[in-house]
């Protein structure tokens, strides 16, 4: 009888440990989302839209043919602006 009780306790403890191990990351994510809610919103609304990719376009014209080509360019982040001029880094 005592042996069954000990076995049942061990099984319950193992289940609790496994559930804790599986659920801990989910609980931590929910906790961080609540704690950093305003920071996440600020990043989503201000920082992400400031990312940009600059592409260089070259227009070529010769005799009867004209065309435009595009290069891969580079990426950056807007760090400031004055009027309609934006500065990136």
PyMOL Python script that loads the backbone (N, CA, C, O; Angstrom):
from pymol import cmd

cmd.read_pdbstr("""\
ATOM      1  N   UNK A   1       0.823  -1.195   0.000  1.00  0.00           N
ATOM      2  CA  UNK A   1       0.000   0.000   0.000  1.00  0.00           C
ATOM      3  C   UNK A   1       0.871   1.264   0.000  1.00  0.00           C
ATOM      4  O   UNK A   1       0.631   2.201  -0.762  1.00  0.00           O
ATOM      5  N   UNK A   2       1.876   1.267   0.864  1.00  0.00           N
ATOM      6  CA  UNK A   2       2.766   2.415   0.942  1.00  0.00           C
ATOM      7  C   UNK A   2       3.562   2.557  -0.353  1.00  0.00           C
ATOM      8  O   UNK A   2       3.864   3.666  -0.793  1.00  0.00           O
ATOM      9  N   UNK A   3       3.894   1.424  -0.950  1.00  0.00           N
ATOM     10  CA  UNK A   3       4.652   1.440  -2.195  1.00  0.00           C
ATOM     11  C   UNK A   3       3.834   2.073  -3.322  1.00  0.00           C
ATOM     12  O   UNK A   3       4.377   2.845  -4.112  1.00  0.00           O
ATOM     13  N   UNK A   4       2.553   1.763  -3.407  1.00  0.00           N
ATOM     14  CA  UNK A   4       1.679   2.353  -4.420  1.00  0.00           C
ATOM     15  C   UNK A   4       1.546   3.862  -4.218  1.00  0.00           C
ATOM     16  O   UNK A   4       1.538   4.632  -5.179  1.00  0.00           O
ATOM     17  N   UNK A   5       1.442   4.265  -2.970  1.00  0.00           N
ATOM     18  CA  UNK A   5       1.322   5.681  -2.659  1.00  0.00           C
ATOM     19  C   UNK A   5       2.581   6.430  -3.097  1.00  0.00           C
ATOM     20  O   UNK A   5       2.498   7.512  -3.679  1.00  0.00           O
ATOM     21  N   UNK A   6       3.744   5.846  -2.813  1.00  0.00           N
ATOM     22  CA  UNK A   6       5.010   6.461  -3.221  1.00  0.00           C
ATOM     23  C   UNK A   6       5.120   6.524  -4.750  1.00  0.00           C
ATOM     24  O   UNK A   6       5.577   7.524  -5.303  1.00  0.00           O
ATOM     25  N   UNK A   7       4.698   5.447  -5.427  1.00  0.00           N
ATOM     26  CA  UNK A   7       4.730   5.416  -6.882  1.00  0.00           C
ATOM     27  C   UNK A   7       3.806   6.491  -7.468  1.00  0.00           C
ATOM     28  O   UNK A   7       4.173   7.172  -8.426  1.00  0.00           O
ATOM     29  N   UNK A   8       2.625   6.639  -6.899  1.00  0.00           N
ATOM     30  CA  UNK A   8       1.676   7.656  -7.360  1.00  0.00           C
ATOM     31  C   UNK A   8       2.244   9.055  -7.159  1.00  0.00           C
ATOM     32  O   UNK A   8       2.096   9.916  -8.027  1.00  0.00           O
ATOM     33  N   UNK A   9       2.884   9.283  -6.039  1.00  0.00           N
ATOM     34  CA  UNK A   9       3.499  10.591  -5.764  1.00  0.00           C
ATOM     35  C   UNK A   9       4.611  10.871  -6.775  1.00  0.00           C
ATOM     36  O   UNK A   9       4.726  11.992  -7.271  1.00  0.00           O
ATOM     37  N   UNK A  10       5.423   9.870  -7.083  1.00  0.00           N
ATOM     38  CA  UNK A  10       6.518  10.028  -8.048  1.00  0.00           C
ATOM     39  C   UNK A  10       5.969  10.338  -9.444  1.00  0.00           C
ATOM     40  O   UNK A  10       6.519  11.180 -10.155  1.00  0.00           O
ATOM     41  N   UNK A  11       4.897   9.667  -9.833  1.00  0.00           N
ATOM     42  CA  UNK A  11       4.293   9.907 -11.149  1.00  0.00           C
ATOM     43  C   UNK A  11       3.748  11.327 -11.227  1.00  0.00           C
ATOM     44  O   UNK A  11       3.956  12.023 -12.221  1.00  0.00           O
ATOM     45  N   UNK A  12       3.055  11.755 -10.185  1.00  0.00           N
ATOM     46  CA  UNK A  12       2.503  13.106 -10.147  1.00  0.00           C
ATOM     47  C   UNK A  12       3.629  14.137 -10.201  1.00  0.00           C
ATOM     48  O   UNK A  12       3.508  15.141 -10.903  1.00  0.00           O
ATOM     49  N   UNK A  13       4.711  13.907  -9.479  1.00  0.00           N
ATOM     50  CA  UNK A  13       5.846  14.835  -9.492  1.00  0.00           C
ATOM     51  C   UNK A  13       6.473  14.909 -10.885  1.00  0.00           C
ATOM     52  O   UNK A  13       6.833  15.991 -11.349  1.00  0.00           O
ATOM     53  N   UNK A  14       6.603  13.768 -11.546  1.00  0.00           N
ATOM     54  CA  UNK A  14       7.156  13.745 -12.902  1.00  0.00           C
ATOM     55  C   UNK A  14       6.271  14.511 -13.871  1.00  0.00           C
ATOM     56  O   UNK A  14       6.768  15.249 -14.722  1.00  0.00           O
ATOM     57  N   UNK A  15       4.974  14.339 -13.747  1.00  0.00           N
ATOM     58  CA  UNK A  15       4.039  15.054 -14.607  1.00  0.00           C
ATOM     59  C   UNK A  15       4.142  16.562 -14.371  1.00  0.00           C
ATOM     60  O   UNK A  15       4.140  17.345 -15.321  1.00  0.00           O
ATOM     61  N   UNK A  16       4.232  16.958 -13.115  1.00  0.00           N
ATOM     62  CA  UNK A  16       4.355  18.382 -12.788  1.00  0.00           C
ATOM     63  C   UNK A  16       5.646  18.954 -13.376  1.00  0.00           C
ATOM     64  O   UNK A  16       5.639  20.054 -13.928  1.00  0.00           O
ATOM     65  N   UNK A  17       6.755  18.215 -13.262  1.00  0.00           N
ATOM     66  CA  UNK A  17       8.032  18.688 -13.793  1.00  0.00           C
ATOM     67  C   UNK A  17       7.960  18.828 -15.319  1.00  0.00           C
ATOM     68  O   UNK A  17       8.417  19.829 -15.871  1.00  0.00           O
ATOM     69  N   UNK A  18       7.394  17.837 -15.992  1.00  0.00           N
ATOM     70  CA  UNK A  18       7.291  17.890 -17.455  1.00  0.00           C
ATOM     71  C   UNK A  18       6.382  19.045 -17.887  1.00  0.00           C
ATOM     72  O   UNK A  18       6.722  19.778 -18.815  1.00  0.00           O
ATOM     73  N   UNK A  19       5.250  19.212 -17.238  1.00  0.00           N
ATOM     74  CA  UNK A  19       4.352  20.305 -17.588  1.00  0.00           C
ATOM     75  C   UNK A  19       5.015  21.669 -17.353  1.00  0.00           C
ATOM     76  O   UNK A  19       4.857  22.584 -18.160  1.00  0.00           O
ATOM     77  N   UNK A  20       5.742  21.798 -16.265  1.00  0.00           N
ATOM     78  CA  UNK A  20       6.457  23.038 -15.982  1.00  0.00           C
ATOM     79  C   UNK A  20       7.497  23.308 -17.060  1.00  0.00           C
ATOM     80  O   UNK A  20       7.640  24.439 -17.523  1.00  0.00           O
ATOM     81  N   UNK A  21       8.222  22.268 -17.459  1.00  0.00           N
ATOM     82  CA  UNK A  21       9.259  22.408 -18.480  1.00  0.00           C
ATOM     83  C   UNK A  21       8.653  22.814 -19.826  1.00  0.00           C
ATOM     84  O   UNK A  21       9.241  23.611 -20.557  1.00  0.00           O
ATOM     85  N   UNK A  22       7.487  22.270 -20.151  1.00  0.00           N
ATOM     86  CA  UNK A  22       6.829  22.571 -21.423  1.00  0.00           C
ATOM     87  C   UNK A  22       6.154  23.940 -21.385  1.00  0.00           C
ATOM     88  O   UNK A  22       6.208  24.677 -22.370  1.00  0.00           O
ATOM     89  N   UNK A  23       5.532  24.285 -20.289  1.00  0.00           N
ATOM     90  CA  UNK A  23       4.732  25.506 -20.206  1.00  0.00           C
ATOM     91  C   UNK A  23       5.535  26.751 -19.845  1.00  0.00           C
ATOM     92  O   UNK A  23       5.072  27.863 -20.100  1.00  0.00           O
ATOM     93  N   UNK A  24       6.718  26.603 -19.264  1.00  0.00           N
ATOM     94  CA  UNK A  24       7.496  27.754 -18.808  1.00  0.00           C
ATOM     95  C   UNK A  24       7.748  28.781 -19.915  1.00  0.00           C
ATOM     96  O   UNK A  24       7.546  29.971 -19.676  1.00  0.00           O
ATOM     97  N   UNK A  25       8.181  28.376 -21.115  1.00  0.00           N
ATOM     98  CA  UNK A  25       8.402  29.395 -22.161  1.00  0.00           C
ATOM     99  C   UNK A  25       7.127  30.146 -22.545  1.00  0.00           C
ATOM    100  O   UNK A  25       7.173  31.348 -22.809  1.00  0.00           O
ATOM    101  N   UNK A  26       6.003  29.455 -22.579  1.00  0.00           N
ATOM    102  CA  UNK A  26       4.742  30.119 -22.914  1.00  0.00           C
ATOM    103  C   UNK A  26       4.336  31.122 -21.843  1.00  0.00           C
ATOM    104  O   UNK A  26       3.879  32.225 -22.145  1.00  0.00           O
ATOM    105  N   UNK A  27       4.510  30.724 -20.597  1.00  0.00           N
ATOM    106  CA  UNK A  27       4.183  31.618 -19.481  1.00  0.00           C
ATOM    107  C   UNK A  27       5.103  32.828 -19.501  1.00  0.00           C
ATOM    108  O   UNK A  27       4.653  33.954 -19.291  1.00  0.00           O
ATOM    109  N   UNK A  28       6.392  32.603 -19.751  1.00  0.00           N
ATOM    110  CA  UNK A  28       7.359  33.706 -19.801  1.00  0.00           C
ATOM    111  C   UNK A  28       7.020  34.670 -20.931  1.00  0.00           C
ATOM    112  O   UNK A  28       7.110  35.884 -20.752  1.00  0.00           O
ATOM    113  N   UNK A  29       6.633  34.145 -22.092  1.00  0.00           N
ATOM    114  CA  UNK A  29       6.273  35.003 -23.219  1.00  0.00           C
ATOM    115  C   UNK A  29       5.062  35.866 -22.884  1.00  0.00           C
ATOM    116  O   UNK A  29       5.060  37.063 -23.171  1.00  0.00           O
ATOM    117  N   UNK A  30       4.044  35.280 -22.288  1.00  0.00           N
ATOM    118  CA  UNK A  30       2.859  36.044 -21.903  1.00  0.00           C
ATOM    119  C   UNK A  30       3.208  37.113 -20.863  1.00  0.00           C
ATOM    120  O   UNK A  30       2.709  38.236 -20.933  1.00  0.00           O
ATOM    121  N   UNK A  31       4.057  36.763 -19.908  1.00  0.00           N
ATOM    122  CA  UNK A  31       4.479  37.714 -18.884  1.00  0.00           C
ATOM    123  C   UNK A  31       5.226  38.879 -19.527  1.00  0.00           C
ATOM    124  O   UNK A  31       4.941  40.040 -19.230  1.00  0.00           O
ATOM    125  N   UNK A  32       6.190  38.572 -20.415  1.00  0.00           N
ATOM    126  CA  UNK A  32       6.956  39.630 -21.080  1.00  0.00           C
ATOM    127  C   UNK A  32       6.062  40.507 -21.947  1.00  0.00           C
ATOM    128  O   UNK A  32       6.257  41.721 -21.999  1.00  0.00           O
ATOM    129  N   UNK A  33       5.085  39.912 -22.628  1.00  0.00           N
ATOM    130  CA  UNK A  33       4.162  40.708 -23.442  1.00  0.00           C
ATOM    131  C   UNK A  33       3.386  41.693 -22.590  1.00  0.00           C
ATOM    132  O   UNK A  33       3.143  42.819 -23.025  1.00  0.00           O
ATOM    133  N   UNK A  34       2.994  41.303 -21.394  1.00  0.00           N
ATOM    134  CA  UNK A  34       2.253  42.205 -20.513  1.00  0.00           C
ATOM    135  C   UNK A  34       3.167  43.285 -19.936  1.00  0.00           C
ATOM    136  O   UNK A  34       2.796  44.457 -19.880  1.00  0.00           O
ATOM    137  N   UNK A  35       4.365  42.880 -19.508  1.00  0.00           N
ATOM    138  CA  UNK A  35       5.290  43.831 -18.880  1.00  0.00           C
ATOM    139  C   UNK A  35       5.780  44.860 -19.894  1.00  0.00           C
ATOM    140  O   UNK A  35       5.872  46.046 -19.578  1.00  0.00           O
ATOM    141  N   UNK A  36       6.093  44.416 -21.105  1.00  0.00           N
ATOM    142  CA  UNK A  36       6.682  45.288 -22.104  1.00  0.00           C
ATOM    143  C   UNK A  36       5.681  45.722 -23.182  1.00  0.00           C
ATOM    144  O   UNK A  36       6.072  46.035 -24.307  1.00  0.00           O
ATOM    145  N   UNK A  37       4.406  45.739 -22.838  1.00  0.00           N
ATOM    146  CA  UNK A  37       3.351  46.062 -23.809  1.00  0.00           C
ATOM    147  C   UNK A  37       3.585  47.419 -24.467  1.00  0.00           C
ATOM    148  O   UNK A  37       3.470  47.534 -25.688  1.00  0.00           O
ATOM    149  N   UNK A  38       3.911  48.450 -23.683  1.00  0.00           N
ATOM    150  CA  UNK A  38       4.105  49.784 -24.259  1.00  0.00           C
ATOM    151  C   UNK A  38       5.369  49.835 -25.108  1.00  0.00           C
ATOM    152  O   UNK A  38       5.388  50.498 -26.145  1.00  0.00           O
ATOM    153  N   UNK A  39       6.421  49.147 -24.686  1.00  0.00           N
ATOM    154  CA  UNK A  39       7.653  49.127 -25.478  1.00  0.00           C
ATOM    155  C   UNK A  39       7.433  48.410 -26.806  1.00  0.00           C
ATOM    156  O   UNK A  39       7.902  48.868 -27.848  1.00  0.00           O
ATOM    157  N   UNK A  40       6.729  47.302 -26.769  1.00  0.00           N
ATOM    158  CA  UNK A  40       6.435  46.552 -27.996  1.00  0.00           C
ATOM    159  C   UNK A  40       5.614  47.421 -28.948  1.00  0.00           C
ATOM    160  O   UNK A  40       5.883  47.443 -30.149  1.00  0.00           O
ATOM    161  N   UNK A  41       4.632  48.127 -28.433  1.00  0.00           N
ATOM    162  CA  UNK A  41       3.807  48.995 -29.274  1.00  0.00           C
ATOM    163  C   UNK A  41       4.640  50.129 -29.859  1.00  0.00           C
ATOM    164  O   UNK A  41       4.470  50.485 -31.025  1.00  0.00           O
ATOM    165  N   UNK A  42       5.534  50.695 -29.064  1.00  0.00           N
ATOM    166  CA  UNK A  42       6.377  51.790 -29.539  1.00  0.00           C
ATOM    167  C   UNK A  42       7.306  51.314 -30.655  1.00  0.00           C
ATOM    168  O   UNK A  42       7.471  52.001 -31.664  1.00  0.00           O
ATOM    169  N   UNK A  43       7.909  50.144 -30.475  1.00  0.00           N
ATOM    170  CA  UNK A  43       8.790  49.589 -31.509  1.00  0.00           C
ATOM    171  C   UNK A  43       7.994  49.310 -32.774  1.00  0.00           C
ATOM    172  O   UNK A  43       8.434  49.636 -33.876  1.00  0.00           O
ATOM    173  N   UNK A  44       6.826  48.710 -32.613  1.00  0.00           N
ATOM    174  CA  UNK A  44       5.986  48.370 -33.773  1.00  0.00           C
ATOM    175  C   UNK A  44       5.554  49.626 -34.526  1.00  0.00           C
ATOM    176  O   UNK A  44       5.515  49.623 -35.756  1.00  0.00           O
ATOM    177  N   UNK A  45       5.228  50.698 -33.804  1.00  0.00           N
ATOM    178  CA  UNK A  45       4.697  51.902 -34.444  1.00  0.00           C
ATOM    179  C   UNK A  45       5.770  52.880 -34.913  1.00  0.00           C
ATOM    180  O   UNK A  45       5.551  53.621 -35.871  1.00  0.00           O
ATOM    181  N   UNK A  46       6.933  52.893 -34.249  1.00  0.00           N
ATOM    182  CA  UNK A  46       7.941  53.898 -34.576  1.00  0.00           C
ATOM    183  C   UNK A  46       9.188  53.322 -35.246  1.00  0.00           C
ATOM    184  O   UNK A  46       9.659  53.871 -36.242  1.00  0.00           O
ATOM    185  N   UNK A  47       9.721  52.236 -34.720  1.00  0.00           N
ATOM    186  CA  UNK A  47      10.995  51.725 -35.236  1.00  0.00           C
ATOM    187  C   UNK A  47      10.813  50.919 -36.513  1.00  0.00           C
ATOM    188  O   UNK A  47      11.565  51.118 -37.467  1.00  0.00           O
ATOM    189  N   UNK A  48       9.856  50.032 -36.560  1.00  0.00           N
ATOM    190  CA  UNK A  48       9.695  49.192 -37.747  1.00  0.00           C
ATOM    191  C   UNK A  48       9.373  50.000 -39.004  1.00  0.00           C
ATOM    192  O   UNK A  48       9.942  49.707 -40.056  1.00  0.00           O
ATOM    193  N   UNK A  49       8.494  50.998 -38.951  1.00  0.00           N
ATOM    194  CA  UNK A  49       8.245  51.783 -40.161  1.00  0.00           C
ATOM    195  C   UNK A  49       9.455  52.616 -40.597  1.00  0.00           C
ATOM    196  O   UNK A  49       9.512  53.060 -41.744  1.00  0.00           O
ATOM    197  N   UNK A  50      10.420  52.835 -39.702  1.00  0.00           N
ATOM    198  CA  UNK A  50      11.592  53.629 -40.041  1.00  0.00           C
ATOM    199  C   UNK A  50      12.619  52.829 -40.835  1.00  0.00           C
ATOM    200  O   UNK A  50      13.536  53.415 -41.410  1.00  0.00           O
ATOM    201  N   UNK A  51      12.488  51.509 -40.878  1.00  0.00           N
ATOM    202  CA  UNK A  51      13.403  50.703 -41.677  1.00  0.00           C
ATOM    203  C   UNK A  51      13.098  50.921 -43.145  1.00  0.00           C
ATOM    204  O   UNK A  51      11.938  51.015 -43.547  1.00  0.00           O
ATOM    205  N   UNK A  52      14.141  51.000 -43.929  1.00  0.00           N
ATOM    206  CA  UNK A  52      13.928  51.225 -45.344  1.00  0.00           C
ATOM    207  C   UNK A  52      14.986  50.506 -46.164  1.00  0.00           C
ATOM    208  O   UNK A  52      16.043  50.135 -45.653  1.00  0.00           O
ATOM    209  N   UNK A  53      14.692  50.318 -47.421  1.00  0.00           N
ATOM    210  CA  UNK A  53      15.654  49.759 -48.366  1.00  0.00           C
ATOM    211  C   UNK A  53      15.796  50.766 -49.488  1.00  0.00           C
ATOM    212  O   UNK A  53      14.815  51.154 -50.123  1.00  0.00           O
ATOM    213  N   UNK A  54      17.016  51.179 -49.723  1.00  0.00           N
ATOM    214  CA  UNK A  54      17.279  52.175 -50.741  1.00  0.00           C
ATOM    215  C   UNK A  54      17.679  51.441 -52.018  1.00  0.00           C
ATOM    216  O   UNK A  54      18.605  50.629 -52.027  1.00  0.00           O
ATOM    217  N   UNK A  55      16.961  51.746 -53.088  1.00  0.00           N
ATOM    218  CA  UNK A  55      17.211  51.116 -54.387  1.00  0.00           C
ATOM    219  C   UNK A  55      17.590  52.209 -55.375  1.00  0.00           C
ATOM    220  O   UNK A  55      16.917  53.235 -55.478  1.00  0.00           O
ATOM    221  N   UNK A  56      18.656  51.978 -56.085  1.00  0.00           N
ATOM    222  CA  UNK A  56      19.106  52.955 -57.074  1.00  0.00           C
ATOM    223  C   UNK A  56      18.498  52.614 -58.432  1.00  0.00           C
ATOM    224  O   UNK A  56      18.595  51.478 -58.896  1.00  0.00           O
ATOM    225  N   UNK A  57      17.881  53.593 -59.056  1.00  0.00           N
ATOM    226  CA  UNK A  57      17.338  53.361 -60.402  1.00  0.00           C
ATOM    227  C   UNK A  57      18.151  54.175 -61.397  1.00  0.00           C
ATOM    228  O   UNK A  57      18.496  55.331 -61.149  1.00  0.00           O
ATOM    229  N   UNK A  58      18.442  53.557 -62.509  1.00  0.00           N
ATOM    230  CA  UNK A  58      19.210  54.217 -63.566  1.00  0.00           C
ATOM    231  C   UNK A  58      18.379  54.183 -64.845  1.00  0.00           C
ATOM    232  O   UNK A  58      17.990  53.116 -65.320  1.00  0.00           O
ATOM    233  N   UNK A  59      18.114  55.361 -65.390  1.00  0.00           N
ATOM    234  CA  UNK A  59      17.365  55.434 -66.644  1.00  0.00           C
ATOM    235  C   UNK A  59      18.357  55.631 -67.780  1.00  0.00           C
ATOM    236  O   UNK A  59      19.245  56.481 -67.715  1.00  0.00           O
ATOM    237  N   UNK A  60      18.187  54.834 -68.810  1.00  0.00           N
ATOM    238  CA  UNK A  60      19.074  54.916 -69.970  1.00  0.00           C
ATOM    239  C   UNK A  60      18.251  55.193 -71.214  1.00  0.00           C
ATOM    240  O   UNK A  60      17.189  54.608 -71.432  1.00  0.00           O
ATOM    241  N   UNK A  61      18.765  56.089 -72.010  1.00  0.00           N
ATOM    242  CA  UNK A  61      18.092  56.418 -73.262  1.00  0.00           C
ATOM    243  C   UNK A  61      19.126  56.390 -74.377  1.00  0.00           C
ATOM    244  O   UNK A  61      20.201  56.979 -74.269  1.00  0.00           O
ATOM    245  N   UNK A  62      18.787  55.718 -75.410  1.00  0.00           N
ATOM    246  CA  UNK A  62      19.625  55.734 -76.604  1.00  0.00           C
ATOM    247  C   UNK A  62      18.709  55.693 -77.811  1.00  0.00           C
ATOM    248  O   UNK A  62      17.627  55.109 -77.744  1.00  0.00           O
ATOM    249  N   UNK A  63      19.103  56.272 -78.861  1.00  0.00           N
ATOM    250  CA  UNK A  63      18.337  56.360 -80.111  1.00  0.00           C
ATOM    251  C   UNK A  63      16.832  56.145 -79.911  1.00  0.00           C
ATOM    252  O   UNK A  63      16.113  57.069 -79.532  1.00  0.00           O
ATOM    253  N   UNK A  64      16.369  54.931 -80.165  1.00  0.00           N
ATOM    254  CA  UNK A  64      14.921  54.657 -80.091  1.00  0.00           C
ATOM    255  C   UNK A  64      14.522  53.919 -78.817  1.00  0.00           C
ATOM    256  O   UNK A  64      13.338  53.664 -78.596  1.00  0.00           O
ATOM    257  N   UNK A  65      15.494  53.574 -77.979  1.00  0.00           N
ATOM    258  CA  UNK A  65      15.211  52.704 -76.838  1.00  0.00           C
ATOM    259  C   UNK A  65      15.491  53.439 -75.530  1.00  0.00           C
ATOM    260  O   UNK A  65      16.498  54.134 -75.390  1.00  0.00           O
ATOM    261  N   UNK A  66      14.593  53.273 -74.594  1.00  0.00           N
ATOM    262  CA  UNK A  66      14.836  53.790 -73.244  1.00  0.00           C
ATOM    263  C   UNK A  66      14.479  52.694 -72.253  1.00  0.00           C
ATOM    264  O   UNK A  66      13.617  51.858 -72.523  1.00  0.00           O
ATOM    265  N   UNK A  67      15.135  52.701 -71.121  1.00  0.00           N
ATOM    266  CA  UNK A  67      14.877  51.669 -70.123  1.00  0.00           C
ATOM    267  C   UNK A  67      15.351  52.104 -68.752  1.00  0.00           C
ATOM    268  O   UNK A  67      16.104  53.066 -68.598  1.00  0.00           O
ATOM    269  N   UNK A  68      14.899  51.388 -67.798  1.00  0.00           N
ATOM    270  CA  UNK A  68      15.280  51.668 -66.414  1.00  0.00           C
ATOM    271  C   UNK A  68      15.804  50.384 -65.789  1.00  0.00           C
ATOM    272  O   UNK A  68      15.216  49.314 -65.951  1.00  0.00           O
ATOM    273  N   UNK A  69      16.920  50.503 -65.070  1.00  0.00           N
ATOM    274  CA  UNK A  69      17.444  49.341 -64.339  1.00  0.00           C
ATOM    275  C   UNK A  69      17.522  49.701 -62.860  1.00  0.00           C
ATOM    276  O   UNK A  69      17.658  50.867 -62.488  1.00  0.00           O
ATOM    277  N   UNK A  70      17.432  48.674 -62.037  1.00  0.00           N
ATOM    278  CA  UNK A  70      17.441  48.868 -60.591  1.00  0.00           C
ATOM    279  C   UNK A  70      18.558  48.029 -59.981  1.00  0.00           C
ATOM    280  O   UNK A  70      18.798  46.896 -60.397  1.00  0.00           O
ATOM    281  N   UNK A  71      19.233  48.598 -58.992  1.00  0.00           N
ATOM    282  CA  UNK A  71      20.257  47.849 -58.269  1.00  0.00           C
ATOM    283  C   UNK A  71      19.717  47.465 -56.903  1.00  0.00           C
ATOM    284  O   UNK A  71      18.733  48.031 -56.427  1.00  0.00           O
ATOM    285  N   UNK A  72      20.374  46.498 -56.281  1.00  0.00           N
ATOM    286  CA  UNK A  72      19.921  46.002 -54.980  1.00  0.00           C
ATOM    287  C   UNK A  72      19.959  47.087 -53.923  1.00  0.00           C
ATOM    288  O   UNK A  72      19.130  47.085 -53.014  1.00  0.00           O
ATOM    289  N   UNK A  73      20.878  47.992 -54.016  1.00  0.00           N
ATOM    290  CA  UNK A  73      20.952  49.075 -53.051  1.00  0.00           C
ATOM    291  C   UNK A  73      21.394  48.590 -51.683  1.00  0.00           C
ATOM    292  O   UNK A  73      22.140  47.617 -51.580  1.00  0.00           O
ATOM    293  N   UNK A  74      20.947  49.250 -50.646  1.00  0.00           N
ATOM    294  CA  UNK A  74      21.301  48.887 -49.277  1.00  0.00           C
ATOM    295  C   UNK A  74      20.139  49.243 -48.366  1.00  0.00           C
ATOM    296  O   UNK A  74      19.176  49.877 -48.797  1.00  0.00           O
ATOM    297  N   UNK A  75      20.229  48.841 -47.128  1.00  0.00           N
ATOM    298  CA  UNK A  75      19.148  49.135 -46.194  1.00  0.00           C
ATOM    299  C   UNK A  75      19.652  50.107 -45.137  1.00  0.00           C
ATOM    300  O   UNK A  75      20.855  50.330 -45.001  1.00  0.00           O
ATOM    301  N   UNK A  76      18.733  50.669 -44.409  1.00  0.00           N
ATOM    302  CA  UNK A  76      19.102  51.615 -43.374  1.00  0.00           C
ATOM    303  C   UNK A  76      17.924  51.924 -42.477  1.00  0.00           C
ATOM    304  O   UNK A  76      16.852  51.333 -42.606  1.00  0.00           O
ATOM    305  N   UNK A  77      18.136  52.853 -41.572  1.00  0.00           N
ATOM    306  CA  UNK A  77      17.101  53.286 -40.637  1.00  0.00           C
ATOM    307  C   UNK A  77      17.083  54.808 -40.646  1.00  0.00           C
ATOM    308  O   UNK A  77      18.134  55.447 -40.593  1.00  0.00           O
ATOM    309  N   UNK A  78      15.902  55.379 -40.712  1.00  0.00           N
ATOM    310  CA  UNK A  78      15.773  56.835 -40.668  1.00  0.00           C
ATOM    311  C   UNK A  78      16.118  57.303 -39.262  1.00  0.00           C
ATOM    312  O   UNK A  78      15.551  56.823 -38.281  1.00  0.00           O
ATOM    313  N   UNK A  79      17.064  58.256 -39.172  1.00  0.00           N
ATOM    314  CA  UNK A  79      17.452  58.764 -37.850  1.00  0.00           C
ATOM    315  C   UNK A  79      16.998  60.198 -37.617  1.00  0.00           C
ATOM    316  O   UNK A  79      17.115  60.722 -36.510  1.00  0.00           O
ATOM    317  N   UNK A  80      16.482  60.827 -38.661  1.00  0.00           N
ATOM    318  CA  UNK A  80      15.983  62.183 -38.487  1.00  0.00           C
ATOM    319  C   UNK A  80      15.488  62.743 -39.799  1.00  0.00           C
ATOM    320  O   UNK A  80      15.705  62.159 -40.861  1.00  0.00           O
ATOM    321  N   UNK A  81      14.821  63.882 -39.719  1.00  0.00           N
ATOM    322  CA  UNK A  81      14.374  64.536 -40.940  1.00  0.00           C
ATOM    323  C   UNK A  81      14.272  66.035 -40.716  1.00  0.00           C
ATOM    324  O   UNK A  81      14.086  66.515 -39.598  1.00  0.00           O
ATOM    325  N   UNK A  82      14.401  66.763 -41.836  1.00  0.00           N
ATOM    326  CA  UNK A  82      14.166  68.201 -41.852  1.00  0.00           C
ATOM    327  C   UNK A  82      13.289  68.450 -43.069  1.00  0.00           C
ATOM    328  O   UNK A  82      13.751  68.347 -44.206  1.00  0.00           O
ATOM    329  N   UNK A  83      12.039  68.774 -42.833  1.00  0.00           N
ATOM    330  CA  UNK A  83      11.118  68.964 -43.927  1.00  0.00           C
ATOM    331  C   UNK A  83      10.892  67.653 -44.673  1.00  0.00           C
ATOM    332  O   UNK A  83      10.502  66.646 -44.082  1.00  0.00           O
ATOM    333  N   UNK A  84      11.145  67.684 -45.985  1.00  0.00           N
ATOM    334  CA  UNK A  84      10.963  66.474 -46.793  1.00  0.00           C
ATOM    335  C   UNK A  84      12.266  65.710 -46.991  1.00  0.00           C
ATOM    336  O   UNK A  84      12.314  64.775 -47.790  1.00  0.00           O
ATOM    337  N   UNK A  85      13.312  66.088 -46.282  1.00  0.00           N
ATOM    338  CA  UNK A  85      14.598  65.391 -46.384  1.00  0.00           C
ATOM    339  C   UNK A  85      14.767  64.477 -45.190  1.00  0.00           C
ATOM    340  O   UNK A  85      14.657  64.907 -44.042  1.00  0.00           O
ATOM    341  N   UNK A  86      15.037  63.200 -45.472  1.00  0.00           N
ATOM    342  CA  UNK A  86      15.199  62.208 -44.415  1.00  0.00           C
ATOM    343  C   UNK A  86      16.644  61.732 -44.382  1.00  0.00           C
ATOM    344  O   UNK A  86      17.267  61.538 -45.425  1.00  0.00           O
ATOM    345  N   UNK A  87      17.166  61.548 -43.186  1.00  0.00           N
ATOM    346  CA  UNK A  87      18.548  61.116 -42.999  1.00  0.00           C
ATOM    347  C   UNK A  87      18.551  59.695 -42.465  1.00  0.00           C
ATOM    348  O   UNK A  87      17.769  59.343 -41.582  1.00  0.00           O
ATOM    349  N   UNK A  88      19.447  58.884 -43.019  1.00  0.00           N
ATOM    350  CA  UNK A  88      19.516  57.492 -42.543  1.00  0.00           C
ATOM    351  C   UNK A  88      20.926  57.177 -42.107  1.00  0.00           C
ATOM    352  O   UNK A  88      21.875  57.907 -42.388  1.00  0.00           O
ATOM    353  N   UNK A  89      21.026  56.072 -41.416  1.00  0.00           N
ATOM    354  CA  UNK A  89      22.332  55.586 -40.960  1.00  0.00           C
ATOM    355  C   UNK A  89      22.508  54.190 -41.457  1.00  0.00           C
ATOM    356  O   UNK A  89      23.538  53.568 -41.197  1.00  0.00           O
TER     357      UNK A  89
END
""", "prot")
cmd.dss("prot")
cmd.show_as("cartoon", "prot")
cmd.util.cbc("prot")
cmd.orient("prot")
